Amino acid sequence: MPSTRTSIRIRVRMSSRPIDEPHRASSQLELLFDLTFVVAVAAITAQFAHAIAEGHGLTGLVPFLQVFFAIWWAWMNFTWFASSYDTDDVLYRLLTMVQMAGVLVLATGVPAAVGHADLGIITLGYLIMRIGLVAQWLRAAFEDPASRRTGLRYAAGIGLVELGWLLQLALVEAGLLPTSLRLPFFACLVVLELAVPWWAERVRATTWHPHHIAERYGLFTIILLGESVLAASRGVEGALEAGPLAVIAGSGLVLLFALWWLYFLVKAGEGLSDRRHRSYWWGYGHFGIFAALAAFGAGLEVAVEQSGRQVAASPMAIGYAVAIPVGVYLILLWAVHALVDADSVIPRTAVAGCVGAVVLSPLAAPWIGVAAVVALIAAACVALVAVAIRAAPG
């Protein structure tokens, strides 16, 4: 009888994986890695939901986007590296575990960062993640001679920008960075972070797999939609006792299902395979999509919450906490779809009409209530799905 034991690869020389590798799918380690981000996303979504409920949605938006950028960028960096260099040997797994530990540390620092502008723990978590990633790139540089300069550029770029984040923390802690300059300082570091891949790959592009990348992005989309499922489930618990709660729960479920449907209308893997030069715009454009989904989860949670107790936010503000993320999601989704598959995207006029209906719906909240607003937004997105299905080729 053949052995059924799975061999453990102690060490595999790291080299670029083929671009056209057949049947390339997410590994079990990548799925485990994603679970740590569930914790981080839940933490920042809960903080943003609290800000919305207290009537401070606008002031809470910037801290939400700042922390979410750290979460998204760390996930994205690992994802694209793994698509090119996943060896799944012992050292690779251990360095991935280091990055997972960094995510969990970052998640514990979210309340302090958002509520008290205390960046200590969240910066520590980000540092741990970057140490793991720099080690991976250095390994790739020394074990894959053909891509050595690319690997060294990645390691150097990531390391230098990380010094910038540590400098920001030191200046804030010492009181040397005025409040008015903190956001511009942060924005400069974000630009540098986004520039590292472009600069590193000018000497030699990495061999990321288009279908693998598309699948990984799709999985992260599902994780973010899961936050909305959680909010809807809270409404179901009390649906029998409160009519508006049942409407919000049902409408929220229909709405997130429609958003899921729209995302997976286009097979991004095929489009990325034919248009690799658009990968930067496609990949970076997902920041807005992912952030909008996380914000949608926070807004839906507050919409459910206000059905059971009094909150400081007005019905119109709560309606917009759901409508604006949905509108942003639809616009950016159309844009990234157009980058990779212009022939089968959702009709532009239909997207514009749907976004218009979504954004106008909260204006009626003072008269019809939050539950009816969420139902109207869901109806508009369902109509867009119907139009897209009808317009789809074949």
Contacts in CASP RR format, 6 or more apart in sequence:
PFRMAT RR
TARGET T0000
AUTHOR 0000-0000-0000
METHOD contacts of the structure
MODEL  1
MPSTRTSIRIRVRMSSRPIDEPHRASSQLELLFDLTFVVAVAAITAQFAH
AIAEGHGLTGLVPFLQVFFAIWWAWMNFTWFASSYDTDDVLYRLLTMVQM
AGVLVLATGVPAAVGHADLGIITLGYLIMRIGLVAQWLRAAFEDPASRRT
GLRYAAGIGLVELGWLLQLALVEAGLLPTSLRLPFFACLVVLELAVPWWA
ERVRATTWHPHHIAERYGLFTIILLGESVLAASRGVEGALEAGPLAVIAG
SGLVLLFALWWLYFLVKAGEGLSDRRHRSYWWGYGHFGIFAALAAFGAGL
EVAVEQSGRQVAASPMAIGYAVAIPVGVYLILLWAVHALVDADSVIPRTA
VAGCVGAVVLSPLAAPWIGVAAVVALIAAACVALVAVAIRAAPG
8 90 0 8 1.000
9 87 0 8 1.000
9 88 0 8 1.000
9 89 0 8 1.000
9 90 0 8 1.000
10 89 0 8 1.000
10 90 0 8 1.000
11 89 0 8 1.000
11 90 0 8 1.000
11 91 0 8 1.000
12 87 0 8 1.000
12 88 0 8 1.000
12 89 0 8 1.000
12 92 0 8 1.000
13 87 0 8 1.000
13 143 0 8 1.000
14 85 0 8 1.000
14 87 0 8 1.000
14 92 0 8 1.000
14 139 0 8 1.000
14 140 0 8 1.000
14 143 0 8 1.000
14 144 0 8 1.000
15 85 0 8 1.000
15 143 0 8 1.000
15 144 0 8 1.000
16 84 0 8 1.000
16 85 0 8 1.000
16 144 0 8 1.000
16 146 0 8 1.000
16 147 0 8 1.000
16 206 0 8 1.000
16 207 0 8 1.000
17 24 0 8 1.000
17 83 0 8 1.000
17 84 0 8 1.000
17 85 0 8 1.000
17 86 0 8 1.000
17 207 0 8 1.000
17 209 0 8 1.000
18 207 0 8 1.000
18 209 0 8 1.000
19 207 0 8 1.000
19 208 0 8 1.000
19 209 0 8 1.000
19 210 0 8 1.000
21 209 0 8 1.000
24 209 0 8 1.000
24 211 0 8 1.000
24 212 0 8 1.000
25 212 0 8 1.000
25 215 0 8 1.000
26 212 0 8 1.000
26 215 0 8 1.000
26 216 0 8 1.000
26 219 0 8 1.000
27 82 0 8 1.000
27 86 0 8 1.000
27 88 0 8 1.000
29 86 0 8 1.000
29 88 0 8 1.000
29 93 0 8 1.000
29 96 0 8 1.000
30 79 0 8 1.000
30 82 0 8 1.000
30 86 0 8 1.000
30 216 0 8 1.000
31 219 0 8 1.000
32 100 0 8 1.000
33 78 0 8 1.000
33 96 0 8 1.000
33 99 0 8 1.000
33 100 0 8 1.000
34 75 0 8 1.000
34 219 0 8 1.000
34 220 0 8 1.000
34 223 0 8 1.000
36 100 0 8 1.000
36 103 0 8 1.000
36 104 0 8 1.000
36 107 0 8 1.000
37 71 0 8 1.000
37 75 0 8 1.000
37 103 0 8 1.000
37 220 0 8 1.000
37 223 0 8 1.000
38 223 0 8 1.000
39 103 0 8 1.000
39 104 0 8 1.000
39 107 0 8 1.000
40 71 0 8 1.000
40 103 0 8 1.000
40 104 0 8 1.000
40 106 0 8 1.000
40 107 0 8 1.000
40 110 0 8 1.000
41 68 0 8 1.000
41 71 0 8 1.000
41 223 0 8 1.000
41 224 0 8 1.000
41 227 0 8 1.000
41 294 0 8 1.000
42 107 0 8 1.000
42 227 0 8 1.000
42 230 0 8 1.000
43 107 0 8 1.000
43 108 0 8 1.000
43 109 0 8 1.000
43 110 0 8 1.000
43 111 0 8 1.000
44 64 0 8 1.000
44 67 0 8 1.000
44 68 0 8 1.000
44 71 0 8 1.000
44 110 0 8 1.000
44 114 0 8 1.000
44 294 0 8 1.000
45 227 0 8 1.000
45 294 0 8 1.000
45 295 0 8 1.000
45 297 0 8 1.000
45 298 0 8 1.000
45 301 0 8 1.000
46 298 0 8 1.000
46 301 0 8 1.000
47 63 0 8 1.000
47 64 0 8 1.000
47 67 0 8 1.000
47 110 0 8 1.000
47 111 0 8 1.000
47 114 0 8 1.000
47 115 0 8 1.000
48 57 0 8 1.000
48 60 0 8 1.000
48 61 0 8 1.000
48 64 0 8 1.000
48 114 0 8 1.000
48 294 0 8 1.000
48 295 0 8 1.000
48 298 0 8 1.000
48 299 0 8 1.000
49 297 0 8 1.000
49 298 0 8 1.000
49 299 0 8 1.000
49 301 0 8 1.000
49 302 0 8 1.000
49 305 0 8 1.000
51 57 0 8 1.000
51 59 0 8 1.000
51 60 0 8 1.000
51 64 0 8 1.000
51 114 0 8 1.000
52 298 0 8 1.000
52 299 0 8 1.000
52 302 0 8 1.000
52 313 0 8 1.000
52 317 0 8 1.000
52 318 0 8 1.000
52 321 0 8 1.000
53 302 0 8 1.000
53 305 0 8 1.000
53 306 0 8 1.000
53 311 0 8 1.000
53 312 0 8 1.000
53 313 0 8 1.000
54 311 0 8 1.000
54 312 0 8 1.000
54 313 0 8 1.000
55 311 0 8 1.000
55 312 0 8 1.000
55 313 0 8 1.000
55 314 0 8 1.000
55 317 0 8 1.000
57 313 0 8 1.000
57 317 0 8 1.000
57 321 0 8 1.000
60 114 0 8 1.000
62 183 0 8 1.000
63 113 0 8 1.000
63 114 0 8 1.000
63 115 0 8 1.000
63 117 0 8 1.000
64 114 0 8 1.000
64 291 0 8 1.000
64 294 0 8 1.000
64 295 0 8 1.000
64 298 0 8 1.000
65 291 0 8 1.000
66 113 0 8 1.000
66 186 0 8 1.000
67 110 0 8 1.000
67 113 0 8 1.000
67 114 0 8 1.000
67 122 0 8 1.000
68 290 0 8 1.000
68 291 0 8 1.000
68 294 0 8 1.000
69 190 0 8 1.000
69 287 0 8 1.000
70 106 0 8 1.000
70 122 0 8 1.000
70 126 0 8 1.000
71 103 0 8 1.000
71 106 0 8 1.000
72 286 0 8 1.000
72 287 0 8 1.000
72 290 0 8 1.000
72 291 0 8 1.000
73 193 0 8 1.000
74 99 0 8 1.000
74 103 0 8 1.000
74 106 0 8 1.000
74 126 0 8 1.000
74 129 0 8 1.000
74 130 0 8 1.000
74 133 0 8 1.000
75 220 0 8 1.000
76 283 0 8 1.000
76 286 0 8 1.000
77 133 0 8 1.000
77 158 0 8 1.000
78 96 0 8 1.000
78 99 0 8 1.000
78 133 0 8 1.000
79 213 0 8 1.000
79 216 0 8 1.000
79 217 0 8 1.000
80 197 0 8 1.000
80 206 0 8 1.000
80 208 0 8 1.000
80 213 0 8 1.000
81 133 0 8 1.000
81 136 0 8 1.000
81 137 0 8 1.000
81 140 0 8 1.000
81 206 0 8 1.000
83 206 0 8 1.000
83 208 0 8 1.000
83 209 0 8 1.000
83 212 0 8 1.000
83 213 0 8 1.000
83 216 0 8 1.000
84 140 0 8 1.000
84 206 0 8 1.000
84 207 0 8 1.000
84 208 0 8 1.000
84 209 0 8 1.000
85 136 0 8 1.000
85 140 0 8 1.000
85 144 0 8 1.000
85 206 0 8 1.000
86 92 0 8 1.000
91 139 0 8 1.000
92 136 0 8 1.000
95 132 0 8 1.000
95 135 0 8 1.000
95 136 0 8 1.000
95 139 0 8 1.000
98 128 0 8 1.000
98 129 0 8 1.000
98 131 0 8 1.000
98 132 0 8 1.000
98 135 0 8 1.000
99 128 0 8 1.000
99 129 0 8 1.000
99 132 0 8 1.000
99 133 0 8 1.000
101 128 0 8 1.000
102 125 0 8 1.000
102 126 0 8 1.000
102 128 0 8 1.000
102 129 0 8 1.000
103 125 0 8 1.000
103 129 0 8 1.000
105 121 0 8 1.000
105 124 0 8 1.000
105 125 0 8 1.000
105 128 0 8 1.000
106 121 0 8 1.000
106 122 0 8 1.000
106 125 0 8 1.000
106 126 0 8 1.000
106 129 0 8 1.000
108 121 0 8 1.000
109 118 0 8 1.000
109 120 0 8 1.000
109 121 0 8 1.000
109 122 0 8 1.000
110 122 0 8 1.000
112 118 0 8 1.000
112 120 0 8 1.000
112 121 0 8 1.000
112 122 0 8 1.000
113 119 0 8 1.000
113 120 0 8 1.000
113 121 0 8 1.000
113 122 0 8 1.000
117 172 0 8 1.000
119 168 0 8 1.000
119 169 0 8 1.000
119 172 0 8 1.000
120 169 0 8 1.000
120 173 0 8 1.000
123 165 0 8 1.000
123 166 0 8 1.000
123 168 0 8 1.000
123 169 0 8 1.000
126 162 0 8 1.000
126 165 0 8 1.000
127 162 0 8 1.000
127 165 0 8 1.000
127 166 0 8 1.000
130 158 0 8 1.000
130 159 0 8 1.000
130 162 0 8 1.000
133 158 0 8 1.000
134 155 0 8 1.000
134 158 0 8 1.000
134 159 0 8 1.000
134 162 0 8 1.000
137 151 0 8 1.000
137 152 0 8 1.000
137 154 0 8 1.000
137 155 0 8 1.000
137 158 0 8 1.000
138 151 0 8 1.000
138 152 0 8 1.000
138 155 0 8 1.000
140 147 0 8 1.000
140 151 0 8 1.000
141 147 0 8 1.000
141 148 0 8 1.000
141 149 0 8 1.000
141 150 0 8 1.000
141 151 0 8 1.000
141 152 0 8 1.000
141 154 0 8 1.000
141 155 0 8 1.000
142 148 0 8 1.000
146 204 0 8 1.000
147 204 0 8 1.000
147 206 0 8 1.000
149 203 0 8 1.000
149 204 0 8 1.000
150 200 0 8 1.000
150 201 0 8 1.000
150 203 0 8 1.000
150 204 0 8 1.000
150 205 0 8 1.000
150 206 0 8 1.000
151 200 0 8 1.000
153 196 0 8 1.000
153 199 0 8 1.000
153 200 0 8 1.000
153 203 0 8 1.000
154 196 0 8 1.000
154 197 0 8 1.000
154 200 0 8 1.000
157 196 0 8 1.000
157 199 0 8 1.000
157 200 0 8 1.000
158 196 0 8 1.000
160 192 0 8 1.000
161 189 0 8 1.000
161 192 0 8 1.000
161 193 0 8 1.000
161 196 0 8 1.000
164 189 0 8 1.000
165 189 0 8 1.000
168 177 0 8 1.000
168 182 0 8 1.000
168 185 0 8 1.000
168 186 0 8 1.000
168 189 0 8 1.000
171 177 0 8 1.000
171 185 0 8 1.000
172 182 0 8 1.000
177 185 0 8 1.000
194 284 0 8 1.000
197 280 0 8 1.000
198 280 0 8 1.000
205 276 0 8 1.000
208 279 0 8 1.000
210 268 0 8 1.000
210 269 0 8 1.000
210 270 0 8 1.000
210 271 0 8 1.000
210 272 0 8 1.000
210 273 0 8 1.000
210 276 0 8 1.000
211 269 0 8 1.000
211 270 0 8 1.000
211 272 0 8 1.000
211 273 0 8 1.000
213 269 0 8 1.000
213 272 0 8 1.000
213 279 0 8 1.000
214 267 0 8 1.000
214 268 0 8 1.000
214 269 0 8 1.000
214 272 0 8 1.000
217 268 0 8 1.000
217 283 0 8 1.000
217 286 0 8 1.000
218 263 0 8 1.000
218 264 0 8 1.000
220 290 0 8 1.000
221 260 0 8 1.000
221 263 0 8 1.000
221 289 0 8 1.000
221 290 0 8 1.000
221 293 0 8 1.000
222 260 0 8 1.000
224 290 0 8 1.000
224 293 0 8 1.000
224 294 0 8 1.000
225 256 0 8 1.000
225 259 0 8 1.000
225 260 0 8 1.000
225 293 0 8 1.000
226 256 0 8 1.000
227 293 0 8 1.000
227 294 0 8 1.000
227 297 0 8 1.000
227 298 0 8 1.000
228 252 0 8 1.000
228 255 0 8 1.000
228 256 0 8 1.000
228 293 0 8 1.000
228 296 0 8 1.000
228 297 0 8 1.000
228 300 0 8 1.000
229 253 0 8 1.000
229 256 0 8 1.000
230 301 0 8 1.000
231 252 0 8 1.000
231 297 0 8 1.000
231 299 0 8 1.000
231 300 0 8 1.000
231 301 0 8 1.000
231 303 0 8 1.000
231 304 0 8 1.000
232 248 0 8 1.000
232 249 0 8 1.000
232 250 0 8 1.000
232 252 0 8 1.000
232 253 0 8 1.000
232 256 0 8 1.000
232 300 0 8 1.000
232 304 0 8 1.000
233 249 0 8 1.000
234 249 0 8 1.000
234 301 0 8 1.000
234 304 0 8 1.000
234 305 0 8 1.000
235 245 0 8 1.000
235 246 0 8 1.000
235 248 0 8 1.000
235 249 0 8 1.000
235 304 0 8 1.000
235 307 0 8 1.000
236 246 0 8 1.000
236 249 0 8 1.000
236 250 0 8 1.000
238 245 0 8 1.000
238 246 0 8 1.000
239 245 0 8 1.000
239 246 0 8 1.000
239 249 0 8 1.000
240 246 0 8 1.000
242 307 0 8 1.000
242 308 0 8 1.000
243 307 0 8 1.000
243 371 0 8 1.000
244 307 0 8 1.000
244 369 0 8 1.000
244 370 0 8 1.000
244 371 0 8 1.000
245 304 0 8 1.000
245 307 0 8 1.000
245 308 0 8 1.000
245 371 0 8 1.000
247 371 0 8 1.000
247 372 0 8 1.000
247 374 0 8 1.000
247 375 0 8 1.000
248 300 0 8 1.000
248 303 0 8 1.000
248 304 0 8 1.000
248 307 0 8 1.000
248 370 0 8 1.000
248 371 0 8 1.000
248 374 0 8 1.000
249 304 0 8 1.000
251 371 0 8 1.000
251 374 0 8 1.000
251 375 0 8 1.000
251 377 0 8 1.000
251 378 0 8 1.000
252 300 0 8 1.000
252 374 0 8 1.000
252 378 0 8 1.000
254 378 0 8 1.000
254 382 0 8 1.000
255 300 0 8 1.000
255 326 0 8 1.000
255 374 0 8 1.000
255 377 0 8 1.000
255 378 0 8 1.000
255 381 0 8 1.000
256 296 0 8 1.000
256 300 0 8 1.000
258 378 0 8 1.000
258 381 0 8 1.000
258 382 0 8 1.000
258 384 0 8 1.000
258 385 0 8 1.000
259 293 0 8 1.000
259 296 0 8 1.000
259 326 0 8 1.000
259 329 0 8 1.000
259 381 0 8 1.000
261 385 0 8 1.000
262 330 0 8 1.000
262 333 0 8 1.000
262 346 0 8 1.000
262 381 0 8 1.000
262 384 0 8 1.000
262 385 0 8 1.000
262 388 0 8 1.000
263 289 0 8 1.000
263 333 0 8 1.000
265 337 0 8 1.000
265 344 0 8 1.000
265 345 0 8 1.000
265 346 0 8 1.000
265 388 0 8 1.000
265 392 0 8 1.000
266 337 0 8 1.000
266 340 0 8 1.000
266 341 0 8 1.000
266 344 0 8 1.000
266 345 0 8 1.000
267 341 0 8 1.000
268 282 0 8 1.000
268 336 0 8 1.000
268 337 0 8 1.000
268 340 0 8 1.000
268 341 0 8 1.000
269 340 0 8 1.000
270 340 0 8 1.000
270 341 0 8 1.000
271 340 0 8 1.000
271 341 0 8 1.000
272 278 0 8 1.000
272 279 0 8 1.000
272 282 0 8 1.000
272 340 0 8 1.000
274 340 0 8 1.000
275 339 0 8 1.000
275 340 0 8 1.000
278 339 0 8 1.000
278 340 0 8 1.000
281 336 0 8 1.000
281 339 0 8 1.000
282 336 0 8 1.000
282 339 0 8 1.000
282 340 0 8 1.000
283 336 0 8 1.000
285 332 0 8 1.000
285 335 0 8 1.000
285 336 0 8 1.000
286 336 0 8 1.000
288 328 0 8 1.000
288 329 0 8 1.000
288 332 0 8 1.000
289 329 0 8 1.000
289 332 0 8 1.000
289 333 0 8 1.000
289 336 0 8 1.000
292 325 0 8 1.000
292 326 0 8 1.000
292 327 0 8 1.000
292 328 0 8 1.000
292 329 0 8 1.000
292 332 0 8 1.000
293 325 0 8 1.000
293 329 0 8 1.000
295 321 0 8 1.000
295 324 0 8 1.000
295 325 0 8 1.000
296 322 0 8 1.000
296 325 0 8 1.000
296 326 0 8 1.000
296 329 0 8 1.000
297 325 0 8 1.000
298 321 0 8 1.000
299 318 0 8 1.000
299 319 0 8 1.000
299 321 0 8 1.000
299 322 0 8 1.000
299 325 0 8 1.000
300 322 0 8 1.000
300 374 0 8 1.000
302 311 0 8 1.000
302 313 0 8 1.000
302 318 0 8 1.000
302 321 0 8 1.000
303 318 0 8 1.000
303 319 0 8 1.000
303 321 0 8 1.000
303 322 0 8 1.000
303 370 0 8 1.000
303 371 0 8 1.000
303 374 0 8 1.000
305 311 0 8 1.000
306 313 0 8 1.000
306 315 0 8 1.000
306 318 0 8 1.000
306 370 0 8 1.000
307 370 0 8 1.000
307 371 0 8 1.000
311 318 0 8 1.000
313 321 0 8 1.000
314 365 0 8 1.000
314 366 0 8 1.000
315 365 0 8 1.000
315 366 0 8 1.000
315 369 0 8 1.000
315 370 0 8 1.000
315 373 0 8 1.000
316 362 0 8 1.000
316 363 0 8 1.000
316 365 0 8 1.000
316 366 0 8 1.000
318 362 0 8 1.000
318 365 0 8 1.000
318 370 0 8 1.000
319 361 0 8 1.000
319 362 0 8 1.000
319 365 0 8 1.000
319 370 0 8 1.000
319 373 0 8 1.000
319 374 0 8 1.000
320 362 0 8 1.000
322 362 0 8 1.000
322 373 0 8 1.000
322 374 0 8 1.000
322 377 0 8 1.000
323 358 0 8 1.000
323 359 0 8 1.000
323 361 0 8 1.000
323 362 0 8 1.000
323 373 0 8 1.000
323 377 0 8 1.000
324 359 0 8 1.000
326 358 0 8 1.000
326 377 0 8 1.000
326 381 0 8 1.000
327 355 0 8 1.000
327 358 0 8 1.000
327 359 0 8 1.000
330 351 0 8 1.000
330 354 0 8 1.000
330 355 0 8 1.000
330 358 0 8 1.000
330 381 0 8 1.000
330 384 0 8 1.000
331 351 0 8 1.000
331 355 0 8 1.000
333 346 0 8 1.000
334 345 0 8 1.000
334 346 0 8 1.000
334 348 0 8 1.000
334 351 0 8 1.000
337 345 0 8 1.000
337 346 0 8 1.000
338 345 0 8 1.000
343 393 0 8 1.000
344 392 0 8 1.000
344 393 0 8 1.000
346 384 0 8 1.000
346 387 0 8 1.000
346 388 0 8 1.000
346 391 0 8 1.000
347 387 0 8 1.000
347 388 0 8 1.000
347 391 0 8 1.000
350 384 0 8 1.000
350 387 0 8 1.000
350 388 0 8 1.000
350 391 0 8 1.000
351 384 0 8 1.000
354 380 0 8 1.000
354 381 0 8 1.000
354 383 0 8 1.000
354 384 0 8 1.000
357 376 0 8 1.000
357 377 0 8 1.000
357 380 0 8 1.000
358 377 0 8 1.000
358 380 0 8 1.000
358 381 0 8 1.000
361 373 0 8 1.000
361 376 0 8 1.000
361 377 0 8 1.000
361 380 0 8 1.000
362 373 0 8 1.000
364 372 0 8 1.000
364 373 0 8 1.000
364 376 0 8 1.000
365 372 0 8 1.000
365 373 0 8 1.000
END
